[in-house]
Amino acid sequence: MKKVLIVTYYWPPSGGAGVQRWLKFAKYLPEFGWQPVILTVDPQYASYPQRDESLAKEIGPDCLVYTTKSFELYNLYKFISGKKEVPYGGFANESKEGFLQKVSKFLRGNFLLPDPRKGWNKYALEKAEELIREYDIKTVVTTSPPHSTQLIGLKLKKRHNIKWIADLRDPWTDIYYYHQFKHTALARQIDRNYERQVIEQADVIVSVSEDVKRIFAEKSRMPIAEKTMVVPNGYDEEDFKLKDLPAESRKIITYTGTISEAYDVDKLLEALVRLDERLKEQLLIRFVGKIPQAIEQRFRDTGLEIELMGYVDHQKSIEYLLRSDLLLLVLPKVNNNKGILTGKFFEYLASQKPILAIGPVDGDLARIILDTNCGRIFDYSDTAGMIRYIQNIFDQEITLVKPESAGSYSRRELTRRISGLFDAKT
């Protein structure tokens, strides 16, 4: 098989949605004639926000995995602060901004560009060049965040005769929490220069949504939209072959993943309070993942029963989806949120459970929800619409999900598209 070098910071035992994108592509690439050679950080040196040891079983037998050490400043932050976790994106797992956090954000935004995980680049670049020579590799993928990983691809492109594919899962200088890092004008300019060099010099850019594609296209006067392919996240059908799941005694609304203060849930909470009393007595709202104490309390103030499961492994998370009656998805109310397509949405879709989404009703998520008929999306202010939808779901007055239209988001089908990028001439 032809070999492709995939440079990714997140790889098992890292947990979370980000790791699964290339873990799943690597799983299915051999079916399309490509052997994945993975270059990642040694877990002993890594600063993962989450760990999920169970994902290791997803690594296919044809996958060659190489690791290197790293210098991790987030681990230093964790040591100094006394916290058990490194910060999530946007410090979503830290509810109070103390003096140390303010200083850390300033340092991160002005002295650690593009991000604190750039301490891996020196070691990764050296190993990547060794692998390119050893396996005569002609195709290299760099995937981010962390966007510092893209600078590895930038240097490899300058030094070697390779086809470089830059996979950008999130916006860079337009990410919704970017302002938190208190960049000076000089730091912003340096970061934007890194971003522009990557998108202009990569042979192919892959983004996860049409709006993220637009954001990057506007960064350059060069026609980079012509070399940009949208390949969203997806779901693995094999993950949903669970049997004999225990029955629930309550009607369950489930939210998985992280939620922070940037998620506007005011009208959702109002809708929950105004539901029919008979339904409210039967409801349980289950959070699987990280939820700040302040937001937890706001949900408890509705009078509904709340259950917090914390972070669980991937398979357990899917089990909770399949045991639910309604799945809740909220997009942060921020600039450029029309292109946010979270990885968990596609697993919501695969579960064939109805989805209640809150976010821009003219964004990429809204388009897919309409196309697949897997649920409804409401504007942040549409309390009445949310009430009607929740009541109708539990009164069984709505039929949803078209499984045939969801198949284009399977991991195997998306890998077919990715392999086509590898095969295409630039």
N, C-alpha and C positions, 0 to 999 in steps of 0.2 A: 504493500500500500504506500501511496504518497504520504509524506509526513508533514504535519502542520505544527508549528510551535505556538502554544497558547500561553501567554504571560498573564497571570492572574494572581492578585494578592489573596483573594478569598477562595479557599479550597478546603475541603474537609480536613480537620475537624471544625473549621469555621461553620457557624450556623447562619440562619437568616436567608432572605430571599435572594440576595445578590450572588451568593455562592452557587445557587442552583442553575443559573442560566448556562454557564459553560460546563458545569458538571453534567448537565443533561445533554448538551450538544456533544460533549466528548463521549458520552455513552452511546450515541447513535451514529457518530461520524463514520466508524468502520463500515457500517451498512452502505455508505456512499463512497467507499474507496479511500478514505483518509484515516490515517493513524494519528491520534492526538499525542503530542509530546508536551506535557504540562510543566511549566516552570512557576513555582510558587514559593512562599516564605516557609521556613521551618517553623512548625507550630510552637516549638520551644522558645522562639524569639518573637512570634507574632503578637499583635495586640488586637485580638478579635473582640468586638462588642458582645458576640454570642458564640457559643460552641454547641455543636450538634454531632456527637460521635457517630450517630446512626447513619449519617450521610456517607460515611466511608464505604458502605456496602454498595453504593451506586457507582463506584469507580470501576469501569469495565476492564476486563482482562487484557485488552489490547492497548490500554492507556499507559504510557510511560510517564512517571511522575518524578520530577527532580525538585529538590528544595535547597534553599540557601539560608544563611543566617541574615540578620537584619539588626539595625540600630533603631529601637522603637521608643520614640519620645512619649507616646501615649502611656506606655508602661511606667515611665518616670512620673508622669502626671498622676497616675493611679497610686503610686507609692507615696508621693508627697501629700496628696489630698486624703489618703487613707480610705479611698473608695474601693469597693469590690469590683467595679466595672470600669472599663474605659468609656469615654463618651460615645453615644450614638451620634448619627448625623444630626447636626443642629442642637446637640446636647439635650435631646428629647428625653433622656432618662435622668436628667437633673432638674428638679423643679424649682430650686432656689438658686439665684445667681449671687454667690458670695464673692468676696474680694479675690480669692485664689482663682475662681472661675473667670472673673473679669480680666485679670492679668493673663491667664492662660489663653483666653480668646484673642487678646491683643497680640500676644507673642505668636500664636498660631497664624493670625492673619497678616503679620508683617515680616516675620522671620522664618516661617516654615512654609514656603511656597513651592508647589501648589498646596501641599498638605503635610501633616506630620509623619506620614508613612514614607516620605521620600528617603528615609534612612535605609530602605531596602534596595534602592536603585543601584547603588554601587555594586553590590553583591549580585543582584539579578542580571545586570548588564554583562558582567564578566562571565557568568554561567551561560547566559543566552548565546554569547559569541562562541563559547565552547560547543554548545549543542548544535548551532548552525553548521559549524565545521564538521562535527562528528557525524551528523545525519544528512549533510548536504541539503539543508532545509532552504526552501525557496519562498515559503509562505509563513508569515508571522502575524498573530493576532495579539493585540494588547487590549485588555478590557478594564474599564474603570466605572465608578470610583474604586480605589483612590486614583484621582487623575494624575498623580505623580507617575503612575504606571505607564501612562502614554509617553512620558519623556524617555522611557526605555526604548519604545518603538521608534521615536524620533531619532535617537542616536544610532539604532540598528539600521535604519533606512539610509542614513548618511554613510555608514561604514560598509554596508554589504549590499549585494545585488538581490534584494528580497522584494516580495510583494507584501506591503504592510496594510493590514486591516485594523483600523481603530474602532473598537466597539465602545460607544459612549452611552452608558445606561441612564445617566442623569445629566442635566445641564451642568456646566462648569461654573462660570462666573455669574450665572443667572439662577443658581439653585436657590430655593426660597429662603434658606437660612444664611445666605452669604453675608448679608449685612451685619450679622452678629459678630463677625470677626474684626470689626473696627479697622478695616484696611486704611492706610494712608493712600494718598493719590498715587504715590510712587509704587506702592505694593500692588494696587489695583492694576496699574499699567504693566507691571512685570507679569502678573498672573494672566492678564488678557493677551499678552504677547506669547506666553507659553501656549495658551489655548489656540490662538490664531496659527501658530507654527504647526501644531498638531493637525488641525483640520485642513490646512492648505497642503501639507506635505504627505499626508497619508494617501495611499493609492485608493483606498475605499474607506468610507465612513459608514458605520452601522449605528442607527439610533433605534430607540424602542417605540417611538410614536411619531406621527406626522408633525406635531407641534414642536417636539424636541428637534426634529430635522429642521424646521423653520428657524428655530432659535440659533442653531449653529450656522445655518446658511447666511444669516444676517451678520455674522461676525467677519466676513471677508468679502472683498470685491471680486474675488475669483469665483467662478461658477461651481462652487462645491456641491450644490444641490444635485448636480448631474452625477456625482460619484457617491451619493449618499443613498443607502438602502434602509428601509424601515423593516426591522425584524423584531416583533414584540416578544415579550416573555410569553410563556405558555404553561401547559400542564402535561404531565406524564400519565398516560392512561393506566400504566401499571401501578401507579401509586394509589389508585382508587378501587382496586380489586380486594376490598376488605369484606369479610364475612362475619356473621354472627355478632353484630354490634349490639350492645345492651340498649334496651328501650329506655326512653326518658319518660319520667312521670309528669313533666311540665312541658309547656310550650316554650321553645328555646329560640332566643335571638342571639346570634353569636357575632362577635367582632374579633378578628385575629390580627396580630401585629402591633406595631407601636402607634400610640396616639399622643399628641402633645397639645400645648396651648394654641398652636397655629390651626387647629382643627375646630372650626366653628360648629358647635353642637347645640347652640342656644334653642333654636326652633325644633330640633329633634327632641330635646328634653321637654319642651312645651307639648309637643305632640304625644309623647309617652304619658305625660300627666293627664292629658285629655282623652285618652283611650277609654273605651267602654269598661266600666268597673268589673264586669264579669270576666272580661279578657285579662285585665290587669292582675286579677287574682291568680290566673293560671300562668302568667309570664315569668320567665327567668331570663335575665340578660347576662350572658357569659362573655368575659373578656379573656382571650388567650394571647398572652404577650405582655408588653410593658404598658402600664397606664399610670400617669402621675397621680399622686394622692388627691390633689385638688380636683381633678376631673372625676376620679372615682367618687368623691364625696358628692359632686353635683348629680351624678347618676343615682346615688343612694337617696338623695333628697327628693327624687320623684316618688318614693314610696315603693318602688318595684324591688323585687329581690335581685341582688347582684352577686355574681360568682366570679372570683378572680382566680384564673388557673396559672398565671405567670407564664414564663417562657417554657415551652415544651418542645420535644424533638419533632421533626417534620411529619413523621407518620402519625404521631399522636394528634398533631394539629389537624391533619386531614380527617382523622376519626371524629374530632369535634365538629368539623364541617358537616359530615355525613349524618351526625346525630342532631342536627339543627333543623328548625322549621323556617327560619328566615336569617339571611346573612347581611350584616351591616358593613358598609364601606363608606368612609368619609375621606374626602380629599382636603388637604390643607387649603384654607382660603388665603391664597397668596398670588402674587403676580406669576404669570406663565404657568398656571395650573391646568390649562387646557390639554397639555401634553402629558400629564401624569397618568401613567398606566402601571399600577403597582403589580408586582408579581403575584400577590395573593388574589387579585381579581380573577386571574385565569384559573386558579384552583377553585375559587368560588364557582366559576362557570362550569368546571368539570364536575363539581358535586351535584349539579342539577337541582340545587336548592334555590328558591327565589332570592333575589338580591335587592336590597334597598340601598341605593347609593346617593350620596349628597355631594354636590360639586357643580362645576359649570355644565349647564345643560346643552352647550354647543361645543364641547370638547371631544377629544379622541375616545375617552371612556364612554361618553353618551352615545357616540356612533356605534361602538361595538355592542353596547347593551341593546340598542334598537335593532341592530342586525341579527343578533342571536336570540332576542326576545327572552333574555334570562332574568329580567327584572325591570326596575324603573329607577331613573335618576331624577332627583329633585334639587331645585335651587335651595341655597342655605336658608332662605326665608319662607319656603313653601310649607308652612305648618299643616294647613288643611290637606294638601296633597299627601303628605306623609301619613296623616291620620287615616285617610280613606284607604290608602294602599295597605297599611298594616292591618286594618280591620278586614279588608277584602281577602287578604292572604289567609288570615286565620279563619275566616268564614268560608274559605275554599271557593271563592267567586272568581278567581283569576287562574288561568292556565298559562304556564310559562315554559320556556326553554325549548329551543329547536336543536336537538343534538346534532343533526346533520350540518348545521351552519357553524357549530363550534369546533368541528374537526380540523379546520385550518389552523387552529391554535395548539394542536398537539405538539409535543416536543419533537416527535419523529418528523412531522411535516415541516416544522420550522428548521430542523437540522438539514433537511433536503434543500431548503432555500439557502442556508448558510454555505453548504458544500458547493452550491452553484456559484457563489461568490469566489470560492477558492479556485474553481475550475475556469472561471471567465478570464479572458485576457484584459489587461489594463492598457 
